[in-house]
Amino acid sequence: MSEIALNNEYELDHSLDDLFVPVKIDEEESEHLSAEPYSYWKSVFRVFIHKPAAIISIITFIILIIGIVVIPQFASATDFEGGVAFVNAAPSANHIWGCDSKGRDLFFITWSGAGSSLGLALISSAIVTVLGVIFGLTWGYLKKIDWFFVELYNLVVNIPSLLVYMLLSTIFSHSLPWISPEGRLIFSLCITGWLGLAYMIRNQVLIIDNREYNVASKTLATPASRIMFKNYLPFILGIIITDFSLIVPGMISSEVSMSYFGVGLPKDRIAIGAILELGTKEFQQRPWQVLAPGLLMAIIIFIFFLFGMALSDALDPKKHR
């Protein structure tokens, strides 16, 4: 009993101020978020940069660009023009990759040709992407023209694309002689190349067309161009970027194949396809004339495929956790 009485006296001797400490409420601190705000593009970059495929593709691409820009600067006029003394020369200290049937140094013309092929592929891919986005958004938004584009797509997609490109290139070489061979080649690659991307964008637009914000925009009589480029385009931008990185290697393959079959760039042009077309005639006796440019072309295509696959994974929001 004496212990209980002492405890009660102790409790009575202490006021509430001694037993409780007031906590100051900071309105600004209460609004502070402990977690970092979610940013889609920051998450894409974080996921992308941690993928080994992305690092490998970026580093290899930088090395490739440096080689394309720097290596041809060390070549002499003879290395590009050729000479009788160097026709079909085997690899040596003076000619690392040997010479072709015109006496040109394969090391220098292959790196120069890689720049030409890559430039043509990038220009063609950019044009195809722009056309695919414009026609794809229009195709998905305007239901009245859906039947026309669907029939056009079904007609073109059932014909091998390389065959279409070769046919168009042959037609343009006779009907448009005043245009440079590079211009005719780009025109041939782009005139039907946009259909695949447009069809994919059309499908994406149909998926999001009936969402609340799009229905509200249409109800408020928002202009069609604003709906397409402000509502639809941001939603599918990641898909477009990924598809562009995969279009480039396809364009490189098409350019090389067309030049190989003699309907692309002329033989006097320095491009990977034209070099391979010359090299195949000497392949059995001199395989280096095909192996060197073929290997470099394969590396370029592989770089873009690696980049595209890594970017595709990074653009998936499920991977941002």
NUPA-243996 format. One line per 8 residues: number of its first residue (from 1); their letters; for each residue x, y, z of N, C-alpha, C, O. Coordinates in steps of 0.2 Angstrom, whole numbers, always signed. Last residue first. Layout:
<nodes>
NUM> A> X/Y/Z/X/Y/Z/X/Y/Z/X/Y/Z | ...
</nodes>
This chain:
<nodes>
321> RHKKPDLA> +47/-1/-310/+47/-2/-303/+54/-3/-300/+54/-4/-294 | +47/-1/-324/+49/+5/-320/+49/+4/-313/+50/+9/-309 | +41/-11/-332/+48/-12/-330/+51/-6/-326/+57/-6/-324 | +29/-6/-335/+29/-12/-330/+36/-13/-328/+37/-16/-322 | +30/+3/-345/+30/+6/-338/+30/+0/-333/+32/+1/-327 | +42/+1/-358/+37/-2/-354/+36/+0/-347/+41/-1/-343 | +54/+7/-362/+47/+11/-363/+41/+7/-360/+36/+10/-359 | +63/-3/-360/+63/+3/-356/+57/+7/-356/+55/+10/-351
313> DSLAMGFL> +60/-12/-371/+59/-14/-364/+59/-8/-359/+55/-8/-354 | +64/-4/-382/+57/-7/-381/+55/-9/-374/+50/-7/-371 | +77/-2/-380/+73/+4/-379/+65/+2/-378/+62/+5/-374 | +82/-15/-382/+83/-12/-376/+78/-6/-374/+75/-5/-369 | +78/-16/-396/+76/-20/-391/+76/-18/-384/+72/-18/-380 | +86/-5/-402/+78/-5/-402/+75/-10/-397/+70/-8/-394 | +99/-9/-399/+96/-3/-397/+89/-3/-396/+86/-1/-391 | +99/-21/-407/+101/-21/-399/+98/-15/-396/+94/-15/-391
305> FFIFIIIA> +97/-16/-419/+92/-21/-416/+93/-21/-409/+88/-21/-405 | +108/-7/-421/+101/-4/-421/+96/-9/-418/+91/-7/-415 | +118/-17/-421/+118/-12/-416/+111/-9/-416/+109/-8/-410 | +115/-25/-432/+115/-28/-425/+115/-23/-420/+111/-23/-415 | +118/-16/-443/+111/-19/-442/+110/-21/-435/+105/-20/-432 | +132/-15/-441/+128/-9/-441/+120/-11/-439/+117/-8/-435 | +136/-28/-442/+138/-25/-436/+133/-19/-435/+130/-18/-430 | +133/-30/-456/+130/-34/-451/+131/-31/-444/+126/-31/-440
297> MLLGPALV> +142/-22/-462/+135/-20/-463/+131/-24/-457/+126/-22/-454 | +154/-28/-458/+153/-21/-456/+145/-19/-457/+143/-16/-452 | +153/-40/-465/+154/-40/-458/+152/-33/-455/+149/-32/-450 | +153/-35/-479/+147/-39/-476/+147/-39/-468/+142/-38/-465 | +166/-30/-481/+160/-25/-481/+153/-29/-478/+149/-25/-475 | +173/-43/-478/+174/-36/-475/+168/-32/-475/+166/-30/-469 | +168/-52/-487/+168/-53/-480/+168/-47/-476/+165/-46/-471 | +170/-48/-500/+163/-49/-498/+163/-49/-490/+159/-46/-487
289> QWPRQQFE> +184/-49/-502/+180/-43/-505/+173/-43/-503/+169/-38/-504 | +188/-61/-497/+189/-55/-493/+185/-49/-496/+183/-44/-492 | +188/-70/-507/+182/-70/-502/+182/-63/-498/+177/-61/-495 | +192/-73/-521/+194/-68/-517/+189/-66/-512/+185/-61/-513 | +187/-84/-528/+194/-83/-528/+196/-78/-522/+202/-79/-520 | +173/-83/-525/+176/-89/-524/+184/-89/-524/+187/-92/-520 | +170/-69/-527/+170/-72/-520/+174/-78/-520/+177/-79/-515 | +169/-60/-537/+176/-63/-536/+176/-67/-530/+181/-68/-527
281> KTGLELIA> +156/-56/-537/+159/-59/-544/+166/-62/-543/+168/-66/-547 | +154/-50/-525/+152/-57/-526/+154/-60/-533/+155/-66/-533 | +160/-37/-526/+164/-42/-523/+161/-50/-524/+165/-54/-524 | +150/-30/-532/+156/-31/-536/+160/-37/-533/+163/-41/-536 | +140/-30/-522/+138/-32/-529/+145/-34/-533/+145/-39/-537 | +147/-24/-511/+146/-31/-511/+144/-34/-518/+146/-40/-519 | +147/-11/-516/+154/-15/-515/+153/-22/-515/+156/-26/-517 | +134/-8/-516/+138/-8/-523/+144/-12/-522/+146/-15/-527
273> GIAIRDKP> +131/-9/-503/+128/-13/-507/+131/-14/-514/+132/-19/-517 | +139/+1/-497/+140/-6/-495/+137/-10/-500/+140/-15/-502 | +145/+13/-509/+140/+11/-504/+141/+4/-503/+144/+0/-507 | +150/+24/-520/+153/+20/-515/+148/+19/-509/+147/+24/-505 | +146/+22/-537/+144/+25/-531/+148/+20/-525/+148/+14/-526 | +147/+14/-548/+153/+19/-547/+152/+23/-540/+156/+26/-538 | +136/+6/-549/+142/+3/-546/+148/+8/-545/+152/+7/-541 | +122/+15/-542/+126/+12/-548/+133/+10/-545/+134/+11/-539
265> LGVGFYSM> +110/+9/-530/+115/+14/-532/+119/+11/-538/+121/+5/-538 | +99/-3/-537/+100/+2/-532/+104/+7/-534/+103/+10/-539 | +99/-14/-545/+93/-9/-545/+93/-3/-540/+89/+1/-540 | +108/-24/-542/+109/-20/-548/+103/-15/-549/+103/-12/-555 | +107/-32/-531/+104/-35/-537/+104/-30/-543/+101/-31/-548 | +114/-24/-523/+117/-30/-524/+114/-33/-531/+117/-36/-535 | +105/-13/-521/+112/-12/-525/+115/-19/-527/+118/-19/-532 | +95/-20/-514/+94/-17/-521/+100/-16/-525/+101/-17/-531
257> SVESSIMG> +103/-24/-502/+100/-29/-507/+98/-26/-514/+100/-30/-519 | +106/-11/-497/+111/-16/-499/+108/-21/-504/+112/-23/-509 | +93/-7/-495/+97/-3/-499/+103/-7/-502/+105/-7/-507 | +88/-16/-486/+85/-15/-492/+89/-12/-497/+90/-14/-503 | +96/-15/-475/+96/-21/-478/+93/-20/-485/+95/-23/-490 | +93/-1/-471/+100/-3/-473/+100/-10/-477/+103/-10/-482 | +80/-3/-468/+82/+1/-473/+89/+0/-476/+90/+0/-482 | +81/-11/-456/+78/-13/-462/+79/-10/-468/+80/-12/-474
249> PVILSFDT> +88/-2/-448/+92/-8/-450/+88/-11/-456/+91/-14/-461 | +77/+8/-446/+84/+9/-449/+87/+3/-452/+90/+3/-457 | +67/+2/-440/+66/+3/-447/+73/+4/-450/+74/+2/-456 | +70/+2/-426/+70/-5/-430/+69/-4/-437/+70/-8/-441 | +69/+15/-423/+76/+11/-422/+76/+5/-425/+81/+2/-427 | +56/+17/-425/+61/+20/-429/+67/+17/-429/+71/+16/-434 | +50/+10/-415/+49/+7/-422/+54/+10/-426/+57/+7/-431 | +53/+18/-404/+56/+11/-404/+55/+8/-411/+60/+5/-414
241> IIIGLIFP> +46/+29/-407/+53/+29/-406/+56/+22/-407/+61/+22/-410 | +33/+24/-407/+35/+27/-413/+43/+27/-413/+46/+25/-418 | +31/+20/-394/+31/+15/-399/+34/+18/-405/+37/+14/-409 | +32/+33/-388/+37/+28/-386/+37/+22/-391/+42/+20/-393 | +20/+39/-393/+27/+42/-394/+32/+37/-393/+37/+36/-397 | +7/+37/-390/+10/+32/-394/+17/+34/-396/+20/+31/-400 | +3/+48/-382/+2/+41/-379/+6/+36/-383/+8/+31/-380 | +6/+59/-390/+10/+58/-384/+9/+51/-381/+14/+48/-378
233> LYNKFMIR> -5/+57/-400/+3/+56/-402/+7/+55/-395/+11/+51/-395 | -18/+60/-395/-16/+53/-398/-8/+52/-398/-5/+47/-395 | -18/+73/-391/-21/+68/-387/-18/+61/-389/-16/+57/-384 | -11/+81/-400/-10/+82/-392/-13/+77/-388/-11/+76/-383 | -13/+76/-412/-6/+78/-410/-5/+79/-403/+0/+79/-400 | -27/+74/-413/-22/+69/-416/-15/+70/-413/-12/+65/-411 | -33/+85/-408/-34/+79/-405/-29/+74/-407/-26/+70/-403 | -28/+95/-417/-26/+95/-410/-27/+89/-406/-23/+87/-402
225> SAPTALTK> -34/+91/-429/-27/+91/-429/-25/+91/-421/-20/+88/-420 | -48/+93/-426/-45/+86/-427/-38/+86/-426/-35/+81/-423 | -52/+104/-413/-50/+103/-420/-47/+96/-420/-44/+94/-415 | -66/+101/-402/-59/+102/-402/-57/+100/-410/-59/+95/-412 | -79/+100/-397/-78/+102/-404/-70/+104/-405/-69/+109/-408 | -82/+94/-386/-81/+101/-385/-78/+104/-392/-76/+110/-393 | -82/+81/-390/-89/+84/-387/-88/+92/-387/-93/+95/-389 | -69/+78/-392/-73/+78/-397/-80/+82/-396/-83/+85/-400
217> SAVNYERN> -65/+79/-378/-62/+84/-383/-66/+84/-389/-67/+89/-392 | -72/+69/-372/-73/+76/-370/-70/+81/-375/-74/+86/-377 | -66/+58/-379/-73/+59/-380/-75/+66/-378/-79/+70/-381 | -53/+59/-374/-54/+60/-381/-61/+61/-382/-63/+65/-387 | -55/+57/-360/-52/+64/-362/-53/+65/-370/-54/+70/-372 | -60/+44/-360/-64/+49/-358/-62/+56/-360/-66/+60/-363 | -58/+34/-375/-56/+36/-368/-59/+42/-366/-61/+46/-371 | -59/+30/-388/-65/+30/-384/-64/+32/-376/-68/+31/-372
209> DIILVQNR> -46/+28/-393/-51/+33/-396/-57/+35/-391/-59/+40/-391 | -37/+19/-390/-38/+25/-385/-43/+30/-387/-44/+34/-384 | -38/+10/-400/-38/+7/-393/-40/+13/-388/-43/+12/-384 | -36/+17/-412/-42/+14/-411/-43/+12/-403/-49/+12/-401 | -22/+20/-410/-27/+25/-410/-34/+23/-408/-38/+25/-404 | -17/+8/-412/-16/+11/-406/-21/+16/-405/-24/+17/-399 | -20/+6/-426/-22/+1/-421/-22/+4/-414/-27/+3/-410 | -13/+16/-432/-20/+16/-432/-23/+12/-427/-28/+13/-424
201> IMYALGLW> +0/+12/-429/-2/+18/-426/-10/+18/-426/-13/+20/-421 | +1/+1/-438/+2/+0/-431/-1/+6/-427/-4/+5/-422 | -1/+7/-450/-6/+2/-448/-5/+1/-440/-10/+0/-437 | +10/+16/-451/+4/+19/-451/-1/+14/-448/-6/+16/-444 | +21/+6/-452/+20/+10/-446/+13/+13/-445/+11/+14/-440 | +17/+0/-465/+17/-4/-459/+17/+0/-452/+13/-2/-448 | +18/+12/-473/+11/+8/-472/+11/+4/-466/+7/+4/-462 | +30/+17/-477/+26/+20/-471/+20/+16/-469/+17/+17/-464
193> GTICLSFI> +35/+12/-489/+37/+9/-483/+34/+12/-476/+35/+9/-471 | +31/+16/-501/+26/+12/-498/+29/+9/-491/+25/+6/-487 | +40/+26/-503/+33/+27/-506/+28/+22/-503/+22/+24/-503 | +53/+24/-498/+48/+28/-494/+41/+28/-497/+36/+29/-493 | +61/+18/-507/+60/+15/-501/+55/+18/-497/+52/+15/-492 | +60/+27/-518/+58/+20/-519/+57/+17/-512/+52/+13/-511 | +66/+38/-513/+59/+38/-515/+56/+31/-516/+51/+30/-514 | +79/+33/-511/+75/+35/-506/+68/+35/-507/+64/+33/-503
185> LRGEPSIW> +82/+31/-525/+83/+25/-520/+78/+27/-514/+74/+23/-512 | +82/+44/-530/+77/+38/-533/+77/+33/-528/+71/+30/-527 | +92/+50/-523/+85/+52/-522/+80/+47/-525/+75/+46/-522 | +103/+42/-528/+102/+42/-521/+94/+45/-520/+91/+42/-515 | +103/+46/-542/+102/+39/-539/+100/+38/-532/+96/+34/-530 | +94/+61/-544/+100/+58/-543/+99/+51/-541/+93/+49/-538 | +83/+65/-558/+84/+64/-550/+90/+60/-549/+92/+55/-553 | +82/+63/-571/+85/+69/-569/+86/+69/-561/+90/+73/-559
177> PLSHSFIT> +75/+52/-574/+82/+51/-575/+85/+58/-572/+91/+57/-571 | +62/+45/-571/+64/+51/-567/+72/+51/-568/+75/+51/-563 | +59/+34/-578/+54/+39/-578/+57/+45/-575/+54/+51/-577 | +70/+25/-575/+68/+27/-582/+64/+33/-583/+64/+37/-588 | +70/+24/-562/+77/+25/-565/+76/+27/-573/+80/+31/-576 | +57/+21/-558/+60/+28/-557/+66/+29/-561/+67/+35/-563 | +57/+7/-561/+53/+12/-565/+55/+19/-564/+55/+23/-569 | +67/+2/-552/+68/+1/-560/+63/+6/-564/+65/+9/-569
169> SLLMYVLL> +61/+6/-540/+68/+8/-542/+69/+8/-549/+71/+12/-553 | +49/-2/-540/+49/+5/-540/+55/+8/-543/+55/+13/-546 | +55/-15/-540/+51/-13/-545/+50/-6/-546/+51/-3/-551 | +62/-14/-528/+66/-16/-534/+62/-14/-540/+64/-11/-545 | +51/-13/-519/+57/-8/-519/+60/-8/-526/+62/-3/-529 | +44/-25/-521/+41/-18/-522/+46/-13/-523/+46/-9/-528 | +54/-34/-517/+52/-34/-523/+48/-28/-525/+49/-25/-531 | +55/-31/-503/+60/-30/-507/+59/-30/-515/+61/-26/-519
161> SPINVVLN> +42/-34/-498/+44/-27/-499/+50/-26/-503/+50/-21/-507 | +31/-46/-507/+37/-45/-503/+40/-37/-504/+40/-35/-510 | +14/-42/-504/+19/-43/-509/+26/-42/-505/+26/-37/-501 | +5/-40/-494/+5/-47/-497/+11/-48/-503/+12/-53/-505 | +5/-27/-492/+9/-31/-487/+9/-38/-490/+14/-42/-487 | -2/-21/-502/+5/-20/-502/+8/-25/-498/+14/-28/-499 | -15/-25/-499/-13/-26/-506/-5/-26/-506/-2/-30/-509 | -17/-21/-486/-18/-28/-488/-15/-29/-495/-12/-35/-496
153> YLEVFFWD> -16/-7/-488/-12/-11/-484/-12/-18/-485/-6/-21/-486 | -27/-4/-496/-21/-3/-498/-16/-7/-494/-11/-9/-497 | -38/-8/-487/-37/-12/-494/-30/-11/-496/-27/-15/-499 | -36/+1/-477/-35/-6/-476/-34/-10/-482/-30/-15/-482 | -38/+13/-483/-31/+12/-481/-30/+4/-479/-25/+1/-480 | -52/+11/-486/-47/+13/-492/-40/+11/-489/-36/+7/-493 | -58/+10/-474/-58/+4/-479/-53/+5/-484/-50/+0/-486 | -56/+22/-467/-53/+16/-465/-52/+11/-470/-47/+7/-471
145> IKKLYGWT> -62/+34/-470/-57/+32/-475/-53/+25/-473/-48/+23/-476 | -71/+35/-460/-73/+35/-466/-68/+32/-471/-70/+29/-476 | -64/+38/-448/-67/+31/-449/-69/+30/-456/-69/+24/-459 | -51/+46/-444/-56/+47/-449/-58/+40/-450/-55/+36/-454 | -41/+41/-434/-46/+46/-432/-52/+46/-437/-58/+47/-435 | -33/+32/-441/-36/+30/-435/-42/+35/-433/-47/+33/-430 | -28/+40/-452/-32/+33/-453/-36/+31/-447/-41/+29/-448 | -21/+50/-445/-27/+52/-449/-31/+45/-450/-38/+46/-450
137> LGFIVGLV> -11/+43/-439/-16/+46/-435/-22/+48/-439/-28/+48/-436 | -5/+37/-451/-8/+33/-446/-13/+36/-441/-18/+34/-440 | -1/+49/-458/-6/+44/-461/-9/+40/-456/-15/+38/-456 | +9/+54/-448/+3/+58/-451/-2/+53/-454/-8/+55/-452 | +17/+42/-446/+14/+46/-440/+8/+50/-443/+2/+49/-440 | +22/+39/-459/+18/+34/-455/+14/+37/-449/+8/+35/-448 | +29/+51/-462/+23/+49/-466/+19/+44/-462/+13/+45/-462 | +39/+50/-452/+35/+56/-452/+28/+54/-456/+23/+56/-454
129> TVIASSIL> +45/+37/-456/+42/+38/-449/+37/+44/-449/+31/+44/-446 | +50/+40/-468/+45/+34/-467/+41/+35/-461/+35/+35/-460 | +59/+49/-465/+54/+51/-470/+48/+46/-469/+42/+48/-468 | +68/+42/-457/+65/+48/-455/+59/+50/-459/+53/+52/-456 | +72/+32/-466/+68/+30/-460/+65/+36/-457/+59/+36/-455 | +79/+39/-476/+73/+36/-478/+69/+34/-471/+63/+34/-472 | +89/+44/-467/+85/+49/-471/+78/+45/-473/+73/+48/-472 | +95/+32/-463/+93/+37/-458/+88/+42/-461/+82/+43/-459
121> ALGLSSGA> +99/+27/-475/+95/+23/-471/+91/+28/-466/+85/+27/-465 | +109/+36/-480/+103/+35/-484/+97/+31/-480/+91/+33/-480 | +118/+35/-470/+115/+41/-471/+108/+40/-475/+103/+43/-473 | +122/+21/-471/+119/+23/-465/+115/+30/-466/+110/+31/-463 | +128/+22/-484/+122/+18/-483/+119/+20/-476/+112/+20/-476 | +138/+31/-482/+133/+33/-487/+127/+29/-485/+121/+31/-486 | +146/+25/-472/+143/+31/-470/+137/+33/-475/+132/+36/-473 | +150/+13/-479/+145/+13/-473/+142/+19/-471/+136/+19/-469
113> GSWTIFFL> +158/+19/-488/+152/+16/-490/+147/+15/-485/+141/+16/-485 | +169/+22/-480/+166/+27/-483/+159/+25/-485/+154/+29/-485 | +172/+9/-476/+170/+14/-471/+167/+20/-474/+162/+22/-471 | +175/+4/-489/+170/+1/-485/+168/+6/-479/+162/+6/-478 | +186/+12/-494/+179/+12/-497/+174/+9/-493/+168/+11/-494 | +196/+8/-485/+194/+15/-485/+187/+15/-488/+183/+19/-486 | +197/-6/-487/+197/-4/-480/+193/+3/-480/+189/+5/-476 | +199/-8/-501/+193/-10/-498/+192/-7/-491/+186/-6/-489
105> DRGKSDCG> +205/+3/-513/+206/+0/-506/+200/-2/-502/+196/+3/-501 | +202/-2/-530/+201/+3/-524/+202/-1/-517/+201/-7/-517 | +203/-10/-541/+209/-8/-538/+208/-3/-532/+213/+0/-530 | +192/-15/-545/+193/-9/-548/+200/-6/-545/+202/-1/-547 | +189/-26/-538/+191/-27/-545/+193/-21/-548/+195/-21/-554 | +197/-21/-522/+192/-24/-526/+194/-24/-533/+200/-23/-535 | +210/-26/-510/+207/-21/-515/+202/-25/-519/+202/-31/-520 | +213/-28/-492/+214/-30/-499/+211/-24/-504/+209/-19/-501
97> WIHNASPA> +212/-23/-480/+207/-28/-482/+207/-30/-489/+203/-32/-492 | +225/-16/-480/+223/-21/-474/+217/-26/-476/+218/-31/-474 | +237/-13/-489/+230/-13/-490/+227/-19/-485/+227/-25/-487 | +250/-14/-484/+248/-8/-488/+240/-7/-489/+237/-2/-489 | +250/-27/-479/+252/-21/-474/+249/-14/-477/+247/-10/-474 | +236/-35/-486/+243/-34/-485/+244/-28/-480/+239/-25/-478 | +224/-44/-496/+226/-41/-490/+233/-41/-488/+237/-46/-488 | +227/-44/-514/+226/-47/-507/+227/-43/-501/+231/-38/-502
89> ANVFAVGG> +220/-35/-527/+226/-36/-523/+223/-39/-516/+218/-37/-513 | +211/-32/-537/+210/-38/-534/+217/-40/-529/+218/-46/-528 | +222/-20/-544/+216/-24/-545/+216/-31/-541/+221/-34/-542 | +233/-12/-543/+230/-14/-536/+224/-18/-537/+220/-20/-533 | +237/-7/-555/+242/-11/-551/+239/-14/-545/+242/-19/-542 | +226/+0/-560/+227/-7/-563/+232/-11/-558/+231/-17/-558 | +217/+8/-546/+222/+8/-551/+223/+1/-554/+222/-4/-550 | +206/+19/-537/+209/+13/-539/+214/+14/-545/+216/+19/-547
81> EFDTASAF> +200/+30/-531/+199/+29/-538/+201/+23/-541/+199/+20/-546 | +203/+28/-517/+196/+28/-520/+195/+28/-527/+190/+25/-529 | +216/+27/-517/+212/+22/-513/+205/+22/-515/+202/+17/-515 | +221/+38/-524/+221/+32/-527/+217/+27/-524/+214/+22/-527 | +219/+49/-515/+215/+48/-521/+215/+42/-524/+210/+39/-527 | +220/+41/-498/+223/+45/-504/+218/+45/-510/+213/+41/-510 | +213/+42/-482/+214/+39/-488/+217/+44/-494/+216/+50/-493 | +211/+48/-470/+217/+46/-471/+219/+43/-478/+224/+41/-479
73> QPIVVIGI> +197/+50/-470/+201/+56/-471/+209/+54/-472/+213/+58/-474 | +191/+38/-468/+191/+40/-475/+196/+46/-475/+198/+48/-481 | +191/+38/-453/+196/+34/-457/+196/+36/-464/+202/+36/-467 | +182/+48/-447/+189/+49/-447/+193/+45/-452/+197/+47/-456 | +169/+44/-450/+171/+51/-451/+178/+51/-451/+181/+55/-456 | +168/+30/-447/+165/+33/-453/+168/+40/-455/+169/+41/-461 | +174/+30/-434/+177/+27/-439/+175/+29/-446/+179/+30/-451 | +164/+37/-427/+171/+40/-427/+174/+36/-433/+178/+40/-436
65> ILIIFTII> +153/+28/-429/+153/+35/-431/+160/+38/-432/+161/+41/-437 | +158/+17/-421/+157/+16/-429/+156/+23/-432/+159/+24/-437 | +159/+22/-408/+165/+20/-412/+164/+19/-419/+168/+21/-423 | +145/+24/-407/+150/+30/-406/+156/+28/-410/+159/+32/-414 | +140/+11/-408/+138/+16/-412/+143/+22/-413/+144/+24/-418 | +146/+5/-396/+148/+2/-403/+146/+7/-408/+150/+8/-413 | +140/+12/-386/+147/+12/-387/+149/+10/-394/+154/+14/-397 | +126/+8/-389/+128/+15/-389/+136/+16/-390/+138/+20/-394
57> SIIAAPKH> +127/-6/-387/+125/-3/-394/+127/+4/-394/+129/+7/-400 | +131/-7/-374/+135/-10/-380/+133/-7/-386/+138/-5/-390 | +120/-1/-367/+127/+1/-367/+131/-1/-372/+135/+3/-375 | +109/-9/-371/+109/-2/-373/+117/+1/-372/+119/+4/-377 | +113/-22/-366/+112/-21/-373/+112/-14/-375/+115/-12/-380 | +113/-19/-352/+119/-21/-355/+119/-20/-363/+123/-17/-366 | +103/-7/-345/+103/-13/-349/+110/-14/-353/+112/-9/-356 | +103/+5/-339/+105/+0/-335/+105/-7/-339/+107/-12/-336
49> IFVRFVSK> +97/+14/-347/+104/+15/-346/+107/+9/-342/+113/+8/-342 | +84/+10/-346/+87/+10/-352/+95/+9/-351/+98/+5/-354 | +80/+14/-333/+79/+7/-335/+84/+6/-341/+87/+1/-342 | +82/+28/-334/+85/+24/-329/+85/+17/-331/+90/+14/-330 | +74/+32/-345/+81/+33/-346/+85/+29/-341/+90/+26/-342 | +61/+29/-340/+63/+26/-346/+71/+26/-347/+74/+21/-348 | +61/+38/-329/+61/+30/-328/+63/+27/-334/+67/+22/-333 | +60/+50/-336/+66/+48/-332/+67/+41/-330/+72/+38/-330
41> WYSYPEAS> +48/+48/-342/+54/+48/-346/+61/+47/-342/+65/+44/-345 | +39/+48/-331/+39/+42/-336/+46/+42/-340/+49/+37/-340 | +42/+51/-314/+42/+54/-321/+43/+48/-326/+48/+44/-325 | +35/+52/-298/+36/+48/-304/+37/+52/-311/+32/+56/-312 | +44/+60/-285/+38/+60/-290/+40/+56/-296/+46/+56/-299 | +52/+50/-272/+53/+55/-278/+47/+54/-283/+44/+49/-284 | +44/+50/-256/+46/+47/-262/+47/+52/-268/+44/+57/-268 | +40/+60/-247/+46/+56/-245/+49/+52/-251/+55/+52/-252
33> LHESEEED> +34/+76/-250/+33/+68/-252/+40/+65/-250/+45/+67/-253 | +27/+88/-240/+33/+85/-243/+32/+78/-244/+30/+74/-240 | +17/+93/-232/+16/+93/-239/+22/+89/-243/+21/+88/-249 | +23/+94/-220/+17/+89/-221/+16/+88/-228/+13/+83/-230 | +31/+105/-222/+34/+99/-221/+29/+93/-222/+30/+88/-224 | +22/+116/-222/+26/+114/-228/+29/+107/-227/+29/+104/-233 | +16/+115/-209/+12/+114/-215/+16/+112/-221/+14/+108/-225 | +22/+108/-195/+24/+112/-200/+20/+110/-206/+21/+105/-209
25> IKVPVFLD> +17/+109/-178/+15/+106/-185/+18/+111/-190/+16/+117/-190 | +26/+104/-164/+24/+109/-169/+23/+106/-176/+26/+102/-178 | +20/+95/-150/+23/+95/-157/+21/+100/-161/+15/+101/-162 | +23/+96/-133/+19/+98/-138/+23/+97/-145/+29/+99/-145 | +25/+83/-122/+28/+88/-125/+24/+90/-132/+23/+86/-136 | +19/+78/-106/+18/+79/-113/+22/+84/-116/+22/+90/-113 | +23/+80/-92/+22/+73/-95/+21/+73/-103/+23/+68/-106 | +23/+93/-90/+29/+89/-89/+29/+82/-92/+34/+79/-94
17> DLSHDLEY> +10/+97/-92/+16/+100/-96/+22/+96/-96/+26/+96/-101 | +3/+91/-82/+3/+89/-89/+8/+91/-93/+10/+88/-98 | +14/+90/-67/+9/+93/-71/+9/+90/-78/+13/+86/-80 | +17/+80/-54/+19/+82/-60/+13/+85/-64/+8/+81/-64 | +12/+76/-42/+17/+82/-41/+19/+84/-48/+22/+89/-49 | +4/+65/-45/+1/+72/-43/+5/+77/-43/+4/+83/-45 | +14/+55/-46/+10/+57/-52/+6/+64/-51/+6/+68/-56 | +18/+54/-33/+23/+56/-39/+19/+59/-45/+21/+64/-48
9> ENNLAIES> +7/+50/-26/+10/+57/-25/+15/+59/-30/+15/+65/-32 | +6/+37/-32/+1/+42/-33/+3/+49/-32/+1/+54/-35 | +18/+31/-28/+17/+32/-35/+11/+38/-36/+12/+42/-41 | +15/+31/-14/+21/+35/-16/+20/+36/-24/+22/+42/-26 | +4/+22/-14/+3/+29/-11/+9/+34/-14/+8/+39/-16 | +10/+11/-18/+5/+14/-22/+4/+21/-20/+3/+25/-24 | +19/+8/-7/+22/+9/-14/+16/+13/-18/+18/+17/-22 | +10/+6/+4/+14/+12/+4/+17/+13/-3/+18/+19/-4
1> M> +4/-6/+0/+0/+0/+0/+4/+6/+0/+3/+11/-3
</nodes>
